[in-house]
Amino acid sequence: MNWEQLISNKRFGLEELHLKRKDDRTEFQRDYDRLIFSAPFRRLQNKTQVFPLPGSIFVHNRLTHSLEVSSVGRSLGNDVARELIKKHGWDERSPLTEAGAIVSAACLAHDLGNPPFGHSGERAIGTFFSEGRGEWLRTYTEPGTNERLTDAEWNDLIHFEGNANAFRLLTHHFNGRRKGGFVMTYSTLASIVKYPFSSTLAGEHAKFGFFQSEAGDYARIAEELGIPRIDSPKGTAKYARHPFVYLVEAADDICYEIMDIEDAHKLKILNTADTRELLLAFFAPERQASIRRNMQLVSDVNEQVVYLRSCVIGCLESECVRVFTEHEDELLDGTFKGTLIDHISEVPRKAFRQCEERAFDSIYRSKDVVDIELAGFKVISTLLDLMTEAVCHPEKAYSQLLINRVSTQYDIRAEKLYDRIMAVLDYISGMTDVYALDLYRKINGMSLPIV
């Protein structure tokens, strides 16, 4: 791969249209602005990140998380560009100067496809089909057509993945939307695809980058950007990652792990002493002494943790820039293994793993987090049960009531069975936590409109 080809401002769905702009924004900055003002992005404010949506204490939701990831991603992209331009002796006209804008836009978009109720929402959808009430669809045959879901289509359902759903949301031609979805640039779209292969290769981790419905779209993007296809033992299309994916992934990993520690401290899941110990462990002893002195300049404990957190993010950002720059050739060859975090220096890498372990033991298994997962499973499974039944048997009176409630942008009446089920997933995954819960209550007769 080469940077000249990897950085393309061609827009997906508007390839033949060359617009003359009247302002100084680049096409990648337009991507960012287009996302910021979009309805799917606004809905992230009411989608769970890890902890239940806030009461008296504000913790992160999907929107604040995405904004923070975008901020870190912009720094990573700009710093990598500066280092590589200096390394190769390029001038300021290098396409790499756009790295910060591309990565920050991709970071904004990376969670757009996540359903309500956090990661439990993804699991709820997948397990509904693999081991829940949706299993019957595996052998269901359309009356009069003998149409059934293919193995590849079934894999999309049982391995439902938010990353693949984000790519679909950005590229799919929903009813009433222009060709090409959001009409984003090719480089921004490629930068969000963390797992550049289909669900056929999802494996036990259930990770993949695009549904069967968008496989051709990604192939088109990969060809345009010169992203090579890698041989797969199953003969299924698999590609190298766009190098900027590693920066988006690093920004997400940094914010996810470190901000969860801060939120856990605010919620008193972690005490102050443990929080300080976890965050100070990222630094060598001499640097720890300097940080401790600076911490004494503020008396508020929460502000001390905020300062510590900012130091850690700065440390990890610098380390990831170094790793990316040193491994540029492997990233361009598609041979780089693991994540950027896997290759940072021993002290911060060990501290990061300690945060991961502590988060898994103390945060992700905490009562509040488990409770939201239990509720999410019930709500999403019920909605899926009713809606999949409705699109398979639309002639029934109750099915018609449910179908009529769905926005016309979703192709809920598509001819093909797979397309109708994907439209159901589009509808449900686009809901906020509150909307999904409200619909669940109404369908179950637990709440009625006030007359």
Contacts in CASP RR format, 6 or more apart in sequence:
PFRMAT RR
TARGET T0000
AUTHOR 0000-0000-0000
METHOD contacts of the structure
MODEL  1
MNWEQLISNKRFGLEELHLKRKDDRTEFQRDYDRLIFSAPFRRLQNKTQV
FPLPGSIFVHNRLTHSLEVSSVGRSLGNDVARELIKKHGWDERSPLTEAG
AIVSAACLAHDLGNPPFGHSGERAIGTFFSEGRGEWLRTYTEPGTNERLT
DAEWNDLIHFEGNANAFRLLTHHFNGRRKGGFVMTYSTLASIVKYPFSST
LAGEHAKFGFFQSEAGDYARIAEELGIPRIDSPKGTAKYARHPFVYLVEA
ADDICYEIMDIEDAHKLKILNTADTRELLLAFFAPERQASIRRNMQLVSD
VNEQVVYLRSCVIGCLESECVRVFTEHEDELLDGTFKGTLIDHISEVPRK
AFRQCEERAFDSIYRSKDVVDIELAGFKVISTLLDLMTEAVCHPEKAYSQ
LLINRVSTQYDIRAEKLYDRIMAVLDYISGMTDVYALDLYRKINGMSLPI
V
1 225 0 8 1.000
1 226 0 8 1.000
1 227 0 8 1.000
1 228 0 8 1.000
1 240 0 8 1.000
1 242 0 8 1.000
1 243 0 8 1.000
1 332 0 8 1.000
1 333 0 8 1.000
1 334 0 8 1.000
2 332 0 8 1.000
3 94 0 8 1.000
3 95 0 8 1.000
3 96 0 8 1.000
3 332 0 8 1.000
4 95 0 8 1.000
5 225 0 8 1.000
5 226 0 8 1.000
6 187 0 8 1.000
6 190 0 8 1.000
6 225 0 8 1.000
6 226 0 8 1.000
6 227 0 8 1.000
6 242 0 8 1.000
6 243 0 8 1.000
6 244 0 8 1.000
7 95 0 8 1.000
7 96 0 8 1.000
7 98 0 8 1.000
7 99 0 8 1.000
7 102 0 8 1.000
7 187 0 8 1.000
8 185 0 8 1.000
8 186 0 8 1.000
8 187 0 8 1.000
8 224 0 8 1.000
8 225 0 8 1.000
9 26 0 8 1.000
9 27 0 8 1.000
9 28 0 8 1.000
9 185 0 8 1.000
9 186 0 8 1.000
9 187 0 8 1.000
10 185 0 8 1.000
10 186 0 8 1.000
10 224 0 8 1.000
11 17 0 8 1.000
11 27 0 8 1.000
11 183 0 8 1.000
11 184 0 8 1.000
11 185 0 8 1.000
11 186 0 8 1.000
12 171 0 8 1.000
12 180 0 8 1.000
12 181 0 8 1.000
12 183 0 8 1.000
12 184 0 8 1.000
12 185 0 8 1.000
12 186 0 8 1.000
12 189 0 8 1.000
12 217 0 8 1.000
12 221 0 8 1.000
13 178 0 8 1.000
13 179 0 8 1.000
13 180 0 8 1.000
13 181 0 8 1.000
13 183 0 8 1.000
14 180 0 8 1.000
14 183 0 8 1.000
25 33 0 8 1.000
26 98 0 8 1.000
26 101 0 8 1.000
27 185 0 8 1.000
28 98 0 8 1.000
28 101 0 8 1.000
28 102 0 8 1.000
28 105 0 8 1.000
28 185 0 8 1.000
28 187 0 8 1.000
28 188 0 8 1.000
29 101 0 8 1.000
29 105 0 8 1.000
31 101 0 8 1.000
31 102 0 8 1.000
31 105 0 8 1.000
31 184 0 8 1.000
31 185 0 8 1.000
31 188 0 8 1.000
32 70 0 8 1.000
32 101 0 8 1.000
32 104 0 8 1.000
32 105 0 8 1.000
32 108 0 8 1.000
34 182 0 8 1.000
34 183 0 8 1.000
34 184 0 8 1.000
35 41 0 8 1.000
35 105 0 8 1.000
35 108 0 8 1.000
35 109 0 8 1.000
35 112 0 8 1.000
35 182 0 8 1.000
36 108 0 8 1.000
38 182 0 8 1.000
40 112 0 8 1.000
40 113 0 8 1.000
40 169 0 8 1.000
40 430 0 8 1.000
41 63 0 8 1.000
41 66 0 8 1.000
41 108 0 8 1.000
41 112 0 8 1.000
42 63 0 8 1.000
43 430 0 8 1.000
43 431 0 8 1.000
43 432 0 8 1.000
44 61 0 8 1.000
44 62 0 8 1.000
44 63 0 8 1.000
44 66 0 8 1.000
44 111 0 8 1.000
44 112 0 8 1.000
45 61 0 8 1.000
45 62 0 8 1.000
45 63 0 8 1.000
45 64 0 8 1.000
45 432 0 8 1.000
46 53 0 8 1.000
46 61 0 8 1.000
46 432 0 8 1.000
46 433 0 8 1.000
46 434 0 8 1.000
46 435 0 8 1.000
47 61 0 8 1.000
47 62 0 8 1.000
47 63 0 8 1.000
47 114 0 8 1.000
47 116 0 8 1.000
47 117 0 8 1.000
47 118 0 8 1.000
47 432 0 8 1.000
47 433 0 8 1.000
48 61 0 8 1.000
48 62 0 8 1.000
48 116 0 8 1.000
48 117 0 8 1.000
48 118 0 8 1.000
48 372 0 8 1.000
48 433 0 8 1.000
49 59 0 8 1.000
49 60 0 8 1.000
49 61 0 8 1.000
49 62 0 8 1.000
49 64 0 8 1.000
49 65 0 8 1.000
49 118 0 8 1.000
50 59 0 8 1.000
50 60 0 8 1.000
50 118 0 8 1.000
50 260 0 8 1.000
50 263 0 8 1.000
50 363 0 8 1.000
50 364 0 8 1.000
50 369 0 8 1.000
51 59 0 8 1.000
51 60 0 8 1.000
51 263 0 8 1.000
51 267 0 8 1.000
51 368 0 8 1.000
51 369 0 8 1.000
51 372 0 8 1.000
52 368 0 8 1.000
52 369 0 8 1.000
52 371 0 8 1.000
52 372 0 8 1.000
53 61 0 8 1.000
53 433 0 8 1.000
53 434 0 8 1.000
54 61 0 8 1.000
57 266 0 8 1.000
57 267 0 8 1.000
59 263 0 8 1.000
59 266 0 8 1.000
59 267 0 8 1.000
60 68 0 8 1.000
60 259 0 8 1.000
60 260 0 8 1.000
60 263 0 8 1.000
62 111 0 8 1.000
62 114 0 8 1.000
62 118 0 8 1.000
65 111 0 8 1.000
65 255 0 8 1.000
65 256 0 8 1.000
65 259 0 8 1.000
66 107 0 8 1.000
66 108 0 8 1.000
66 110 0 8 1.000
66 111 0 8 1.000
67 108 0 8 1.000
68 255 0 8 1.000
68 259 0 8 1.000
69 107 0 8 1.000
69 108 0 8 1.000
69 110 0 8 1.000
69 248 0 8 1.000
69 251 0 8 1.000
69 252 0 8 1.000
69 255 0 8 1.000
69 256 0 8 1.000
70 104 0 8 1.000
70 105 0 8 1.000
70 107 0 8 1.000
70 108 0 8 1.000
70 251 0 8 1.000
71 104 0 8 1.000
72 107 0 8 1.000
72 250 0 8 1.000
72 251 0 8 1.000
72 254 0 8 1.000
72 255 0 8 1.000
72 313 0 8 1.000
72 317 0 8 1.000
73 100 0 8 1.000
73 103 0 8 1.000
73 104 0 8 1.000
73 107 0 8 1.000
73 247 0 8 1.000
73 248 0 8 1.000
73 250 0 8 1.000
73 251 0 8 1.000
74 100 0 8 1.000
74 101 0 8 1.000
74 103 0 8 1.000
74 104 0 8 1.000
74 107 0 8 1.000
75 317 0 8 1.000
76 100 0 8 1.000
76 103 0 8 1.000
76 247 0 8 1.000
76 250 0 8 1.000
76 251 0 8 1.000
76 317 0 8 1.000
76 320 0 8 1.000
76 321 0 8 1.000
76 324 0 8 1.000
77 99 0 8 1.000
77 100 0 8 1.000
77 102 0 8 1.000
77 103 0 8 1.000
77 104 0 8 1.000
77 244 0 8 1.000
77 247 0 8 1.000
78 99 0 8 1.000
78 100 0 8 1.000
79 317 0 8 1.000
79 318 0 8 1.000
79 321 0 8 1.000
80 96 0 8 1.000
80 99 0 8 1.000
80 247 0 8 1.000
80 321 0 8 1.000
80 324 0 8 1.000
80 325 0 8 1.000
81 94 0 8 1.000
81 96 0 8 1.000
81 97 0 8 1.000
81 98 0 8 1.000
81 99 0 8 1.000
81 100 0 8 1.000
83 321 0 8 1.000
83 325 0 8 1.000
84 90 0 8 1.000
84 96 0 8 1.000
84 325 0 8 1.000
84 328 0 8 1.000
85 91 0 8 1.000
85 92 0 8 1.000
85 94 0 8 1.000
85 96 0 8 1.000
85 97 0 8 1.000
87 325 0 8 1.000
87 328 0 8 1.000
90 96 0 8 1.000
98 187 0 8 1.000
99 244 0 8 1.000
99 247 0 8 1.000
102 185 0 8 1.000
102 187 0 8 1.000
102 188 0 8 1.000
102 191 0 8 1.000
102 244 0 8 1.000
103 191 0 8 1.000
103 244 0 8 1.000
103 247 0 8 1.000
103 248 0 8 1.000
103 251 0 8 1.000
105 184 0 8 1.000
105 188 0 8 1.000
105 191 0 8 1.000
106 188 0 8 1.000
106 191 0 8 1.000
106 192 0 8 1.000
106 244 0 8 1.000
106 245 0 8 1.000
106 248 0 8 1.000
107 248 0 8 1.000
107 251 0 8 1.000
107 252 0 8 1.000
109 166 0 8 1.000
109 170 0 8 1.000
109 184 0 8 1.000
109 188 0 8 1.000
109 192 0 8 1.000
110 163 0 8 1.000
110 166 0 8 1.000
110 192 0 8 1.000
110 194 0 8 1.000
110 248 0 8 1.000
110 252 0 8 1.000
111 162 0 8 1.000
111 166 0 8 1.000
112 165 0 8 1.000
112 166 0 8 1.000
112 169 0 8 1.000
112 170 0 8 1.000
113 162 0 8 1.000
113 163 0 8 1.000
113 165 0 8 1.000
113 166 0 8 1.000
113 168 0 8 1.000
113 169 0 8 1.000
113 429 0 8 1.000
113 430 0 8 1.000
114 121 0 8 1.000
114 122 0 8 1.000
114 162 0 8 1.000
114 165 0 8 1.000
114 166 0 8 1.000
114 429 0 8 1.000
115 121 0 8 1.000
115 122 0 8 1.000
115 124 0 8 1.000
115 125 0 8 1.000
115 162 0 8 1.000
115 165 0 8 1.000
115 380 0 8 1.000
115 428 0 8 1.000
115 429 0 8 1.000
115 430 0 8 1.000
115 431 0 8 1.000
116 376 0 8 1.000
116 379 0 8 1.000
116 380 0 8 1.000
116 429 0 8 1.000
116 430 0 8 1.000
116 431 0 8 1.000
116 432 0 8 1.000
116 433 0 8 1.000
116 435 0 8 1.000
116 436 0 8 1.000
117 124 0 8 1.000
117 372 0 8 1.000
117 373 0 8 1.000
117 375 0 8 1.000
117 376 0 8 1.000
117 377 0 8 1.000
117 379 0 8 1.000
117 380 0 8 1.000
117 433 0 8 1.000
117 436 0 8 1.000
118 372 0 8 1.000
120 372 0 8 1.000
120 373 0 8 1.000
120 376 0 8 1.000
120 377 0 8 1.000
121 376 0 8 1.000
121 377 0 8 1.000
121 380 0 8 1.000
122 160 0 8 1.000
122 161 0 8 1.000
122 162 0 8 1.000
123 377 0 8 1.000
124 376 0 8 1.000
124 377 0 8 1.000
124 380 0 8 1.000
124 381 0 8 1.000
124 384 0 8 1.000
125 157 0 8 1.000
125 160 0 8 1.000
125 380 0 8 1.000
125 384 0 8 1.000
125 425 0 8 1.000
125 428 0 8 1.000
125 429 0 8 1.000
126 157 0 8 1.000
126 158 0 8 1.000
126 159 0 8 1.000
126 160 0 8 1.000
126 206 0 8 1.000
127 158 0 8 1.000
127 377 0 8 1.000
128 134 0 8 1.000
128 380 0 8 1.000
128 381 0 8 1.000
128 384 0 8 1.000
128 385 0 8 1.000
129 135 0 8 1.000
129 137 0 8 1.000
129 138 0 8 1.000
129 154 0 8 1.000
129 157 0 8 1.000
129 158 0 8 1.000
129 160 0 8 1.000
130 158 0 8 1.000
132 381 0 8 1.000
133 381 0 8 1.000
133 384 0 8 1.000
133 385 0 8 1.000
134 384 0 8 1.000
134 385 0 8 1.000
134 388 0 8 1.000
137 149 0 8 1.000
137 157 0 8 1.000
137 388 0 8 1.000
137 392 0 8 1.000
137 421 0 8 1.000
138 149 0 8 1.000
138 154 0 8 1.000
139 148 0 8 1.000
140 148 0 8 1.000
140 149 0 8 1.000
140 392 0 8 1.000
140 417 0 8 1.000
141 147 0 8 1.000
141 148 0 8 1.000
142 148 0 8 1.000
142 392 0 8 1.000
142 417 0 8 1.000
147 416 0 8 1.000
147 417 0 8 1.000
148 417 0 8 1.000
149 157 0 8 1.000
149 417 0 8 1.000
149 418 0 8 1.000
149 421 0 8 1.000
150 212 0 8 1.000
150 418 0 8 1.000
151 200 0 8 1.000
152 198 0 8 1.000
152 199 0 8 1.000
152 200 0 8 1.000
152 212 0 8 1.000
153 212 0 8 1.000
153 418 0 8 1.000
155 198 0 8 1.000
155 199 0 8 1.000
155 200 0 8 1.000
155 202 0 8 1.000
156 164 0 8 1.000
156 198 0 8 1.000
156 199 0 8 1.000
156 211 0 8 1.000
156 212 0 8 1.000
156 213 0 8 1.000
156 422 0 8 1.000
157 421 0 8 1.000
157 425 0 8 1.000
158 206 0 8 1.000
159 199 0 8 1.000
159 202 0 8 1.000
159 203 0 8 1.000
159 206 0 8 1.000
159 207 0 8 1.000
159 208 0 8 1.000
160 425 0 8 1.000
161 195 0 8 1.000
161 199 0 8 1.000
161 202 0 8 1.000
161 206 0 8 1.000
161 207 0 8 1.000
161 208 0 8 1.000
161 209 0 8 1.000
162 429 0 8 1.000
163 192 0 8 1.000
163 193 0 8 1.000
163 194 0 8 1.000
163 195 0 8 1.000
163 207 0 8 1.000
163 208 0 8 1.000
163 209 0 8 1.000
164 195 0 8 1.000
164 199 0 8 1.000
164 208 0 8 1.000
164 209 0 8 1.000
164 210 0 8 1.000
164 211 0 8 1.000
164 214 0 8 1.000
165 211 0 8 1.000
165 425 0 8 1.000
165 429 0 8 1.000
166 192 0 8 1.000
167 189 0 8 1.000
167 192 0 8 1.000
167 193 0 8 1.000
167 209 0 8 1.000
167 210 0 8 1.000
167 214 0 8 1.000
167 217 0 8 1.000
167 218 0 8 1.000
168 210 0 8 1.000
168 211 0 8 1.000
168 213 0 8 1.000
168 214 0 8 1.000
168 422 0 8 1.000
168 426 0 8 1.000
169 182 0 8 1.000
169 426 0 8 1.000
170 181 0 8 1.000
170 182 0 8 1.000
170 184 0 8 1.000
170 189 0 8 1.000
170 192 0 8 1.000
171 180 0 8 1.000
171 181 0 8 1.000
171 182 0 8 1.000
171 184 0 8 1.000
171 189 0 8 1.000
171 214 0 8 1.000
171 217 0 8 1.000
172 180 0 8 1.000
172 181 0 8 1.000
172 213 0 8 1.000
172 214 0 8 1.000
172 426 0 8 1.000
173 179 0 8 1.000
173 180 0 8 1.000
173 181 0 8 1.000
174 181 0 8 1.000
174 409 0 8 1.000
174 410 0 8 1.000
174 411 0 8 1.000
174 426 0 8 1.000
175 408 0 8 1.000
175 409 0 8 1.000
175 410 0 8 1.000
175 411 0 8 1.000
176 408 0 8 1.000
176 409 0 8 1.000
177 409 0 8 1.000
186 221 0 8 1.000
186 224 0 8 1.000
186 225 0 8 1.000
187 225 0 8 1.000
187 242 0 8 1.000
187 244 0 8 1.000
189 221 0 8 1.000
190 221 0 8 1.000
190 222 0 8 1.000
190 225 0 8 1.000
190 227 0 8 1.000
190 242 0 8 1.000
190 244 0 8 1.000
190 245 0 8 1.000
191 242 0 8 1.000
191 244 0 8 1.000
191 245 0 8 1.000
191 247 0 8 1.000
191 248 0 8 1.000
192 245 0 8 1.000
192 248 0 8 1.000
193 209 0 8 1.000
193 210 0 8 1.000
193 218 0 8 1.000
193 241 0 8 1.000
193 242 0 8 1.000
193 245 0 8 1.000
194 207 0 8 1.000
194 209 0 8 1.000
194 241 0 8 1.000
194 245 0 8 1.000
194 248 0 8 1.000
194 249 0 8 1.000
195 207 0 8 1.000
195 208 0 8 1.000
195 209 0 8 1.000
196 209 0 8 1.000
196 210 0 8 1.000
196 218 0 8 1.000
196 222 0 8 1.000
196 227 0 8 1.000
196 238 0 8 1.000
196 239 0 8 1.000
196 240 0 8 1.000
196 241 0 8 1.000
196 242 0 8 1.000
196 245 0 8 1.000
197 208 0 8 1.000
197 209 0 8 1.000
197 232 0 8 1.000
197 236 0 8 1.000
197 237 0 8 1.000
197 238 0 8 1.000
197 239 0 8 1.000
198 208 0 8 1.000
198 209 0 8 1.000
198 210 0 8 1.000
198 211 0 8 1.000
198 212 0 8 1.000
198 215 0 8 1.000
198 236 0 8 1.000
198 237 0 8 1.000
199 208 0 8 1.000
199 211 0 8 1.000
199 212 0 8 1.000
200 208 0 8 1.000
200 234 0 8 1.000
200 236 0 8 1.000
201 208 0 8 1.000
201 232 0 8 1.000
201 234 0 8 1.000
201 236 0 8 1.000
201 238 0 8 1.000
202 208 0 8 1.000
209 218 0 8 1.000
210 217 0 8 1.000
210 218 0 8 1.000
211 422 0 8 1.000
212 418 0 8 1.000
213 418 0 8 1.000
213 419 0 8 1.000
213 422 0 8 1.000
215 237 0 8 1.000
218 239 0 8 1.000
219 237 0 8 1.000
221 227 0 8 1.000
222 228 0 8 1.000
222 229 0 8 1.000
222 239 0 8 1.000
225 242 0 8 1.000
227 239 0 8 1.000
227 240 0 8 1.000
227 241 0 8 1.000
227 242 0 8 1.000
228 239 0 8 1.000
228 240 0 8 1.000
228 334 0 8 1.000
229 237 0 8 1.000
229 238 0 8 1.000
229 239 0 8 1.000
230 238 0 8 1.000
230 239 0 8 1.000
230 240 0 8 1.000
231 238 0 8 1.000
232 238 0 8 1.000
240 333 0 8 1.000
240 334 0 8 1.000
241 334 0 8 1.000
243 324 0 8 1.000
243 328 0 8 1.000
243 331 0 8 1.000
243 332 0 8 1.000
246 324 0 8 1.000
246 331 0 8 1.000
246 336 0 8 1.000
246 339 0 8 1.000
246 340 0 8 1.000
247 320 0 8 1.000
247 324 0 8 1.000
247 340 0 8 1.000
249 339 0 8 1.000
249 340 0 8 1.000
250 316 0 8 1.000
250 320 0 8 1.000
250 339 0 8 1.000
250 340 0 8 1.000
250 341 0 8 1.000
253 339 0 8 1.000
253 341 0 8 1.000
254 313 0 8 1.000
254 316 0 8 1.000
254 317 0 8 1.000
254 320 0 8 1.000
254 341 0 8 1.000
255 313 0 8 1.000
257 352 0 8 1.000
257 355 0 8 1.000
257 356 0 8 1.000
257 359 0 8 1.000
258 279 0 8 1.000
258 309 0 8 1.000
258 312 0 8 1.000
258 313 0 8 1.000
258 316 0 8 1.000
258 355 0 8 1.000
259 309 0 8 1.000
260 359 0 8 1.000
260 363 0 8 1.000
261 270 0 8 1.000
261 275 0 8 1.000
261 278 0 8 1.000
261 279 0 8 1.000
261 309 0 8 1.000
261 355 0 8 1.000
261 358 0 8 1.000
261 359 0 8 1.000
261 363 0 8 1.000
262 275 0 8 1.000
262 305 0 8 1.000
262 306 0 8 1.000
262 309 0 8 1.000
264 270 0 8 1.000
264 275 0 8 1.000
264 359 0 8 1.000
264 362 0 8 1.000
264 363 0 8 1.000
264 366 0 8 1.000
265 271 0 8 1.000
265 272 0 8 1.000
265 275 0 8 1.000
265 302 0 8 1.000
265 305 0 8 1.000
266 302 0 8 1.000
267 368 0 8 1.000
269 362 0 8 1.000
269 363 0 8 1.000
269 366 0 8 1.000
270 278 0 8 1.000
270 358 0 8 1.000
270 362 0 8 1.000
270 363 0 8 1.000
272 301 0 8 1.000
272 305 0 8 1.000
274 358 0 8 1.000
275 305 0 8 1.000
275 308 0 8 1.000
276 304 0 8 1.000
276 305 0 8 1.000
276 308 0 8 1.000
278 351 0 8 1.000
278 354 0 8 1.000
278 355 0 8 1.000
278 358 0 8 1.000
279 305 0 8 1.000
279 308 0 8 1.000
279 309 0 8 1.000
279 311 0 8 1.000
279 312 0 8 1.000
279 351 0 8 1.000
280 288 0 8 1.000
280 291 0 8 1.000
280 292 0 8 1.000
280 308 0 8 1.000
281 347 0 8 1.000
281 350 0 8 1.000
281 351 0 8 1.000
281 354 0 8 1.000
282 311 0 8 1.000
282 312 0 8 1.000
282 315 0 8 1.000
282 316 0 8 1.000
282 347 0 8 1.000
282 348 0 8 1.000
282 351 0 8 1.000
282 352 0 8 1.000
283 291 0 8 1.000
283 311 0 8 1.000
283 315 0 8 1.000
283 347 0 8 1.000
283 348 0 8 1.000
284 347 0 8 1.000
291 307 0 8 1.000
291 308 0 8 1.000
291 311 0 8 1.000
294 307 0 8 1.000
295 304 0 8 1.000
295 307 0 8 1.000
295 308 0 8 1.000
298 304 0 8 1.000
298 307 0 8 1.000
315 348 0 8 1.000
316 341 0 8 1.000
316 344 0 8 1.000
316 348 0 8 1.000
316 352 0 8 1.000
319 340 0 8 1.000
319 344 0 8 1.000
319 345 0 8 1.000
319 348 0 8 1.000
320 340 0 8 1.000
320 341 0 8 1.000
320 344 0 8 1.000
322 344 0 8 1.000
323 340 0 8 1.000
323 343 0 8 1.000
323 344 0 8 1.000
324 331 0 8 1.000
324 340 0 8 1.000
327 336 0 8 1.000
327 343 0 8 1.000
330 336 0 8 1.000
341 349 0 8 1.000
341 352 0 8 1.000
342 349 0 8 1.000
344 352 0 8 1.000
363 369 0 8 1.000
375 437 0 8 1.000
376 436 0 8 1.000
378 440 0 8 1.000
379 436 0 8 1.000
379 437 0 8 1.000
379 440 0 8 1.000
380 428 0 8 1.000
380 436 0 8 1.000
382 440 0 8 1.000
382 443 0 8 1.000
382 444 0 8 1.000
383 428 0 8 1.000
383 436 0 8 1.000
383 439 0 8 1.000
383 440 0 8 1.000
383 443 0 8 1.000
384 424 0 8 1.000
384 428 0 8 1.000
386 402 0 8 1.000
386 443 0 8 1.000
387 402 0 8 1.000
387 406 0 8 1.000
387 424 0 8 1.000
387 427 0 8 1.000
387 428 0 8 1.000
388 421 0 8 1.000
388 424 0 8 1.000
389 399 0 8 1.000
390 396 0 8 1.000
390 398 0 8 1.000
390 399 0 8 1.000
390 400 0 8 1.000
390 402 0 8 1.000
390 403 0 8 1.000
391 399 0 8 1.000
391 403 0 8 1.000
391 412 0 8 1.000
391 413 0 8 1.000
391 420 0 8 1.000
391 421 0 8 1.000
391 423 0 8 1.000
391 424 0 8 1.000
392 417 0 8 1.000
392 420 0 8 1.000
393 399 0 8 1.000
394 400 0 8 1.000
394 403 0 8 1.000
394 413 0 8 1.000
402 443 0 8 1.000
403 412 0 8 1.000
403 413 0 8 1.000
406 412 0 8 1.000
406 423 0 8 1.000
406 427 0 8 1.000
407 427 0 8 1.000
410 423 0 8 1.000
410 424 0 8 1.000
410 426 0 8 1.000
410 427 0 8 1.000
411 419 0 8 1.000
411 420 0 8 1.000
411 423 0 8 1.000
412 420 0 8 1.000
412 423 0 8 1.000
412 424 0 8 1.000
412 427 0 8 1.000
413 420 0 8 1.000
414 420 0 8 1.000
414 423 0 8 1.000
428 436 0 8 1.000
431 439 0 8 1.000
438 447 0 8 1.000
440 446 0 8 1.000
441 447 0 8 1.000
442 448 0 8 1.000
END
